[in-house]
């Protein structure tokens, strides 16, 4: 969970420079629902220009969710692609995320995927760990900064339909 801590620290630094955007925060909160509810079953994609504050917005949304879920068994994870060293590879980022999800949900860590297809399947399986008692809120920032080497930009690895109680919010740069 050291990786998760590095991402949380990056997010906390972004929260310090966050201001305004209450309407966007409400949209993100509504999309992810209140704790344990079944809101949208599709990932929410936030699009904006470079330097427009997407990372800070995502960090604040995660921070507010963390406050709302304090004292519950909810799982809240953040990943800031490019903001934390070693996150530019889709295979590395998702393999690490899958391992962190398995640990958080007390599941056995799956074997390391050897292909993008195996990794996609393992990621979809890990999202299914979420339950009504332990919902998952996953915040993925700057998907456009993933390396194109393993087809990351196509986003085939990101499920179009999420399992119940798994909420995913992602950001990408426009253009």
N, C-alpha and C positions, 0 to 999 in steps of 0.2 A: 504494500500500500504506500510505499515511499513515492512511487510515481504519482499516485493520487494526491499526496500531500504537496508535491511540487506544483501540480496543476492548481490546487486550491490556493496556494500562496500567490501564484501568478494572477489568478482571478481576484484575490483580495487586493492586490496592488491595482488592478483595473477598477475595482469598485471605488477606490479613493478618488478617482478622477471622473466618476460618473455624475451626471447632473441631468435633471429633467427626464424626458421620454416616458412619462407616466402612462400615456396611452399605449405605447409599445409594450411596456411591462404588463399592463392589464391584458393585452392580447396574448402574450406568452402565458400568463397565469391562467387565462381562460382556456387556452389550447391544451394545457397540461392538466387542467381540472384541479379540484381540491383533493387533498390527500385521500387516496383509496377509491376515488371515483373513476368512472370510465369516460373520460373526455374523448377528444379526437384520437382515432387510432392510426393516424398518419403522422409522420414526422413534420414538425413545423420548421420551415426554412426561412431564415431571415437573410435578406439580400441587401447589400449596400455598397457604396463606393469604398475604396481604400481609405483608411483614416477617418471613417464616418462614425466610429464608436461602437461597432458591432461587438467587439470583444468586451468592452465595458458593459454594454447592455446585457450580454449573455451572463457575464459575471454577476451583475446585480440581480438578474432573474434567478440564478442559482442561489445567491445569498438569501434572497427573499424566500425561496422555497425551503432552504435549510432552516430559516427561522420558523416558518410555518410548521415544519415537520419536527421541530425540536421535541425530544422526549418520545418520539415514535420510532418504529423500526424501519422507516423509509430509507431507501438507499439513494443517495444523490452523488453523482459522479460528473466531473468536469474534465474536458480535454481541450487544451489550447494548442492546436497544431502550429508549429513554428515558434510559439511562445516559450515552449519548454524543449530543450535540446533532445534530439533523437525522435521527434514525433512526425517527421516529414514522410516517413514510409508507412503506407497503409498496412502492410503486413505487420510491421513492428507495433504500430499504434493499436491496431485491433487485437493482435495477439496479447499484448499487455493488458488491454481493456478487458478482454475475455477472462484472463487470469484474475484480474482484480474483481470482476463480477462473481466469478466462481468462489473466491475467498469471502467476499461480502455475504454471499448467500449460502456459505458453508457447503459448497458443492465440490466434488473432486475436480482438480484442474484438468481440462481436456488436453490431449496431446497437441503439440505445436503443429498447426496446419502447414502443409507443404505446398499448397496451391491457393490461389485467390478463391477458387470455388470452395475448397475445404474451409477456408477462413470465413467466407460468407455464411456457410452453413453453421459453423461454430458460433458466430456472432448472433445469428438468428436464434440459436438454441439458448445462448446465454441470456438474451432478452426475455426468454420465457421463464426465467427464474423468478421474475416479479410476480407477486401475489397481492391480493387485496390487503393483507396484513403487512406486507413488505413491498410496497410499490417502488418502482425504479424511475428516477428522473435523471436523464442523461443529457448533458449539454456538451456539444461538440463544436468548437470554434474554428473557423478558417479552413474549411474543407478544401478551398481552392489552393491552399498551400501544401496539400499532399502531393507527393511526387506522382507524375503521370506514368511512372514505370510499371506499375501493376494495375493499371486501369482505374485508378482511384477516382479520377475526374468524371467517369461515366456514372458513378454512384450506384452501380448495380449491386454493390455490397450493402447498401442501405435499404432495408425493407420498406416497401411502399405501404404495407399494412403491418402495424405493430401488434404484438400480443396484448391482451388485456393487462392493464396496470403497468405497462412500460410506456413511458413518455420520452420522446426524443426531440430536442431542439438543436438545430444546426445553423451555422452562419456560413455564408459564402460572399465573395466579392462580386459585384456586378461587372458586366462587361466581359 
